Amino acid sequence: MKILDKYIIKSYLITFTSVFVILFFIFVLQGIWLFISELAGKDLDFFTVVKFLSFYAPTIVPMVLPLSVLLAGIMTFGSFAENYEFAAMKSSGISLQRAMKMLSLTILVLSFVSFFFANNVIPQAQYRFLNLRKNIIQQKPAMAITEGQFNSIGNFNIKVDKKTGDNGQFLEGVIMHLNKPNTGQGANTVIKAKNGILRSEDDSNYLQLELLDGNYYENVTPKDFNERKKEPFAKSSFRRYTINIDLSKLNDMSSNDGDITSEKMLSINELIFTVDSLQLNYNNDVVSYVDNLSQRNESIINTSRTQSDTLITNAETPDILSLYKASEQSKILDITKNNLTSTQFSIENGKVDLEYKKKNINSHWIVFHEKFVIAYSCLLMFFIGAPLGAIIRKGGIGLPIVFAVIIFIAFHFMNMFGRKLAEQDALPAVLGAWMSSLVLTPLAIILTYRATNDIGVMINFDWLIDPIKNIISRLTKTNNNVN
């Protein structure tokens, strides 16, 4: 390796390391903010908090790494161009393409390291992170609940006025809301109790909540729409009521919890095996739903056809309903209405179930492709940042940060947009996961071509600037005339 290559690689790596450490620290602080409700006011020792953050930290590397590569490329090559170091290289017969050669190989090695990290380190970190959260709650079950505010655990929202006891296991003033999923009706059940006791075992995935002296309220939704206007409800009281809360529900993370899901705890081989199993179950469910619906409708049709054939004798074009008595006609209409309602209900439930399973399959495929996207994004951001820095000829932390933030926001937005579309089955998973990379790859090619051929950006903003200058000059002349 020549002295020039060592100098370029050293300059880039120093800048990259500095940027990566700063951005990593910023995103870790963001993680603390995301999980502040689980860390603050729960008497956790310093070592547990450090473990909590160390297991969370690897999950933010896929976001920090591409941004660091991009910003370091703009700053390093912008500094070279600003200090006329590229001019000195070109005067010695060294082109920009030759200057980037060894550094490009270094970024290629970084891409392979990032792929290994995404496939091996991050899944283990996810697994340990979620288990640490569960172990904390098992050792001190009251940590799952904070005084004076609603705490979401699975389908329950729990609020307590006060906690007492060595581990805060004795509760006072308990209010619970039970949200039924896929109903869109919010909290259908409300439970209030004067006191409560939390219990758990180390080898159990359930948190037991025993409520004392309380009331149970539940909204009732009749099938008849007219009856719903009366807003019926059920109410009961109890002396002792025990509820088992599944701690695995804590692992059902939403975007507010840092976007941590079970499929991200799997490596590539495990993802392939899991997707095959999920796809097989999905196909079997589709066949089962269709067969059940066909058999059900076929039995109804055959029954109606048999009854009709016994009544139709000499009529050529009979009205089948008129062949029955008036009392039987109303029964037939009611039966038909109930059958249609039941069939529609079965279809809707089956559709919701299949959509959820399809979304789960798509999520696994997205995670599978994202492991490769992380590696490719390092190369992509380098071939955007390095040529862009050479073109704008600005180093430091001013203009390079502006360009880096704009490009990375576009990259991240397209990544999230493609992921959502792929999860909803609006796009194939491979297109959703690779959308941002496919869109920005032409930009990397254009910038690299222009930088290596000394073309520059060549963007003319006169069509926008000239009208503004004319308006300002007119306003200035008007003010001078008035004065």
Secondary structure, DSSP 8 states (H G I E B T S, - for coil): --HHHHHHHHHHHHHHHHHHHHHHHHHHHHHHHHTHHHHTTS---HHHHHHHHHHHGGGGHHHHHHHHHHHHHHHHHHHHHHTTHHHHHHHTT--HHHHTHHHHHHHHHHHHHHHHIIIIIHHHHHHHHHHHHHHHHHHSGGGG--BTS-EEETTEEEEEEEEESTTS-EEEEEEEEEE-TTS-S-EEEEEEEEEEEEEE-TT-SEEEEEEEEEEEEEE---SSHHHHTT--EEEEEEEEEEEEEEGGGGG---GGGTS--GGGG--HHHHHHHHHHHHHHHHHHHHHHHHHHHHHHHHHHHHHHHHHHHH-SS-SS--GGGGS-HHHHHHHHHHHHHHHHHHHHHHHHHHHHHHHHHHHHHHHHHHHHHHHHHHHHHHHHHHHHHHHHHHHT--TTSHHHHHHHHHHHHHHHHHHHHHHHHHTTSS-HHHHHHHHHHHHHHHHHHHHHHHHTT-------HHHHHHHHHHHHHHHHHHHHH-
